[in-house]
């Protein structure tokens, strides 16, 4: 769950739209992967578990003209078609993100990042208002059921419960009901934009085939084995290293004799293995070549399902390995992934259309930055409509 809050922002920050159009950071990540077991004998922790770190923020060289540090809280920062966005509203939007930054970075870096964050926040608020206008104009209504369905889908995709999501939101200093209202707005934005996309996101078989051919590696699965093991570590408290290694090997050899005599491998692993996998009877799940240290890997891939290795020495200690399954390398057929590819291609087209839609709204809007420039007021006939036949 540790990396899910960053993903959650796609809806918290109304990125149902922004993740599509690229006007804000990409928040809603891929479906949370099932993290394989992390045996002590892997080359490094990151060979089987991807470590996601928050990137160091890069400050923007200069803030936009209206980012006056001394501005009063009720000072109007920008007007959008006559609608005023004030400094205190911008500050309130930034507050949770500033709080998170303060937990991760030193004060000087947070200060440098504030101007960039402010620009992003103002841009988002401008777009939100323009989209709010379109939602009101179209008479779109999003029900509580729609919102709850969206939250349930988020939870399902991230293999979490709704309560997990609520706890993360509240832990970040935000109110879950406020988040639900933002989700409501985001769904409204999506609906009005989709009204202008009719027929523009269709995907044909030739596009699917091209994507499949261009990304063939994504559909290839390397050879894998599933194995269990028992790890006997060398006792660091024994002064003589040779004696310590001899005792560890002797214990491993004795366990191997018990296994060959019919003892249950899983039970011996639970009772004797020094690896965290011991609680699972030594099961390491499936792994491919390159994930384990070489001696362990060589022994595992040389075994057939059901076979048990001799004692194998690695830098972690002494192992007894039992292979429980083997998968040959294979390529997933196009027919098996056709629908998934279609979803990817539809999403790509939606991103482009959403970006165009929002840029069109901005170009036809009157946006006045205090102390900055003002866009030309659009002609009435150029106001974007929600009909599929017009922009």
Number of C-alpha atoms within 10 A of each C-alpha: 11 7 13 18 18 14 18 20 20 23 26 23 22 24 27 22 29 26 22 21 22 14 18 18 13 16 21 20 17 9 13 15 10 8 9 13 17 18 23 17 22 18 15 14 14 11 14 19 14 10 9 8 7 9 6 10 15 10 16 14 10 11 15 16 12 18 18 14 8 7 14 12 13 11 16 19 25 24 17 20 16 11 15 17 20 18 22 16 18 17 15 10 17 17 13 14 14 17 13 13 19 15 10 13 13 10 12 9 16 20 16 16 19 19 19 18 20 18 18 16 19 23 14 19 18 21 20 20 16 19 24 17 14 20 21 12 12 16 11 14 14 16 12 12 9 14 19 15 12 17 19 16 15 20 17 14 13 20 15 16 15 16 10 13 21 17 14 18 20 12 11 13 13 16 13 16 11 12 19 19 17 19 25 21 23 25 25 25 25 19 18 22 23 18 14 19 21 12 9 13 17 11 16 10 10 9 13 21 14 11 16 18 13 10 11 13 10 11 15 13 14 14 15 18 24 19 24 26 28 29 30 26 23 20 14 10 8 12 9 10 13 11 13 17 20 13 17 18 21 15 15 25 17 10 21 23 12 14 16 11 9 9 13 12 22 21 15 19 25 18 12 18 24 19 21 17 22 23 14 15 21 29 23 21 18 18 21 17 15 12 17 20 17 15 14 21 19 13 18 29 18 11 19 15 15 10 15 22 18 16 21 18 17 15 11 16 20 27 27 27 26 25 24 18 16 18 14 9 11 11 12 12 11 16 8 9 13 15 12 13 18 19 13 14 19 15 14 14 19 20 18 14 20 24 19 14 18 20 15 15 20 17 15 19 22 17 22 21 18 16 13 12 11 15 14 12 12 12 9 8 7 13 15 15 17 18 14 14 10 9 15
